[in-house]
Amino acid sequence: MISPKIQDALNAQINAEFWSAYLYLSMGMHFEAEGRTGIANWFRIQFKEEQAHAEIFINYLLSRGGRVELKAIEAVPTTWESPLAAFEATLEHEEKVTAMINALYALAEQEHDYATRGKLDWFVAEQVEEEETAQNLIDRLKLVGDNGLALFMLDQELATRVYNQPAPLAAE
């Protein structure tokens, strides 16, 4: 059985993952409306990944005899001044998610809940990847600046991104 503290923290993380999904869907819709379909695709894939992260937490909480309590999702921004601004917001958001995962990891250690700590190892590694990817895109967008052809090429590249089911879901 999972402790009430861990259950509450996991439920908060589930809500945060759904908020993240909603944020990335909003970003995708913004860039879709601007005709930047590759950037929109990148954010739509990110939306699916965040939904999957929530599902991983839900499945884990249920497997430990916990109770999932879905809460309202707060409103997200709906416009960004540029792709660079959106990816800078993405990095900032992912850094917050990393802090939440780290706090959850610390709580699992404090509660001596090694099963939860072990489950979080995947998320710790995932957050490193999320931050690195966002920073890489920021760096590339800064490099190309206002060069229309370079922005077009980056948009075309981002259009090729495909969704891959996260390993913890594939294993279930």
Long-range contacts (C-beta under 8 A, 24 or more apart in sequence): 1-64, 1-65, 2-61, 2-64, 2-65, 2-66, 2-113, 2-116, 3-111, 3-113, 5-107, 5-111, 6-66, 6-107, 6-108, 6-111, 6-113, 6-116, 7-61, 7-66, 7-67, 9-103, 9-104, 9-107, 10-57, 10-60, 10-61, 10-66, 10-104, 10-116, 11-61, 11-68, 11-69, 11-71, 12-100, 13-57, 13-100, 13-101, 13-104, 14-54, 14-57, 14-58, 14-61, 14-68, 14-70, 15-70, 15-71, 15-73, 16-97, 16-100, 17-50, 17-51, 17-53, 17-54, 17-57, 18-50, 18-51, 18-54, 18-70, 18-73, 19-73, 19-74, 19-76, 20-50, 20-53, 20-93, 20-97, 21-47, 21-48, 21-50, 21-51, 21-54, 22-47, 22-73, 22-76, 23-76, 23-77, 23-93, 24-50, 24-90, 26-76, 26-77, 26-78, 27-80, 27-86, 27-89, 27-90, 29-78, 30-78, 30-79, 30-80, 30-86, 31-83, 31-86, 36-83, 36-155, 37-155, 37-159, 38-154, 38-155, 38-156, 38-157, 38-158, 38-159, 38-160, 39-83, 39-86, 39-155, 39-158, 41-158, 41-159, 41-161, 42-158, 42-161, 43-86, 45-161, 45-162, 45-163, 46-90, 48-163, 49-163, 49-166, 52-165, 52-166, 52-169, 53-123, 53-126, 53-166, 55-169, 56-122, 56-166, 56-168, 56-169, 59-169, 59-172, 60-116, 60-119, 64-115, 64-116, 83-141, 83-151, 84-138, 84-141, 84-142, 87-134, 87-137, 87-138, 87-141, 88-138, 90-134, 90-137, 91-131, 91-134, 91-135, 91-138, 94-127, 94-130, 94-131, 94-134, 95-131, 97-127, 97-130, 98-127, 98-130, 98-131, 101-127, 119-168, 122-166, 122-167, 122-168, 126-166
